[in-house]
Amino acid sequence: MLIPVKDNRRIAVVDDNLAVRDSLQLLLGVHGYDVEAFAGSVGLLASAGLGAFDCFVIDLKLGGPDGPHLLSSVRARGFQQPAILISGWEVESLERVAAEAGFVAHVRKPMLITSIVDEIRRVLRPREGRPPD
Amino acid sequence: MTDIPAKPPAVPLDQLDGPAHQLHFESILDSVPDAMVVTDEAGIILAFSRAAESLFGYTADEIIGQAVNRLMAGRDRMNHDTYIGNYMRTGHRQIIGKGRVVIAARADGTLFPVDLKIGEARIGDYCLFTAFIRDLSEQQNAERRMQAMQSELAHFSRLSAVGTMASALAHELNQPLTAVANYLEASRDLLDSPDPEIREVLRGALSEAATQAVRAGEIVRKLRSYVSRGEVDARPVRLTALLSDAVALSKVARERADIPVTVTVDPQADRVLADPIQVQQVVINLIRNAMDAMAGQSNARIDIRAARMEAGGLVEVEVCDNGPGLSAEMRDSLFKPFATTKAQGMGLGLSICQTIVEAHGGTIRAVPKTSGGTCFRFTLREDKDKLPT
């Protein structure tokens, strides 16, 4: 990676749109995070390092099971890292669905108002409070 | 020769006496699966089937003796008497025997599309009309429903197509916009680094942002060209009918369908050149915006007026609400794409309205009402040749 790594914490980004994935990878990379991007549920769940991520950023609509569904699968495997939902759709009772699935934050695309970086900073605990993998 | 099973004796329908006839008729009213409404030639309801009761929400007792146009909406409600009058005078059949799709009104004011077939019976000097009404909104096979819809309701399907497409496009549009925002945020943070490698990353991010912005623009163009394909099929139309239909359509499947909407058209302004489907979309959009602006307001009302302008051969149509009005900020960005104050909105409605009006050679603007609320005014070209009546 060309960008100096300042933080070193690992973030998994799951979005089925290539431009969104690439741009998030760059943006979060610039902010010192180590980002791994996945195009869908299958990729993330198959990832050997699922437990090594510090935070999940997951899109609502994915090809296949949706974001809340994916997070439930992650939780079912015993991983409790904080997760942020990103969504470009306005869906009825989305806030409730997101909270029930265990998302601690929700950022609406195109994210111009709430920067995803601010949310990640907020949900990631200070380093010493980092949850066990 | 094959055996023909013995048939039970046929009921001598033609020989039933008066009371038996009445019983037979009542059994039909109770059991006919479609809503059935019988009227006299003045449009007064004489009979109302069980299915009609559940479809319209009136009991037979309360609706019998009332005018049938109570069950209708839009121009059909206004023109029903004329239809019957014309038919009685000229024998010209506008609907009898043909069947067509119209918009009906329930007792609670909600509107819904129906397939209407009318038969007539002459009994001596009297004329009875029997209408069979099928609820198209409930029909399971949506595709067959679409086929059944005739030209009059083509704009219905078009409208819903726009709605469906708009929400799909909203999502499509959010993807490149998200990417643009991310690339630009990242670029801002990289801006101060003198490292040539980082400068290269910055350059890449900015050109990627530009590419994505262009992509967003293409998506908008697609939507705009969908509603206005360059040329407008402007033809002589009557504004009164166009506006009443738009009012009826704007209330379909809306929560605030009970907001009173008045339509006042100066007779001098009734004839315009317009693509009725497109101009209806403008009016529907303005009405729905007004409804949204007045959500939860108990004295909400919408007044639509059309008048001929002094100069320029133009007719001005205004859609006024008595909502909270527009902030100065909103007024500035009103017709810009993606400017919206609605959580669920895309901010394209007024931009599309503007595209349509301008394609018709008119202009659209918003004017604050002195008494509170907002008027949207747009112009159309008047039809100078005038229509035959």
Interface residues (C-beta under 8 A of the other chain):
Chain A: L2 I3 N17 A19 V20 D22 S23 L24 L26 L27 G29 V30 H31 K61 I86 G88 W89 E90 K109 P110 M111 L112 S115 I116 V117
Chain B: S167 A170 H171 N174 Q175 P176 L177 T178 A179 V180 A181 N182 Y183 E185 A186 D189 L190 E197 I198 E200 V201 A205 E208 A209 Q212 R215 A343 Q344
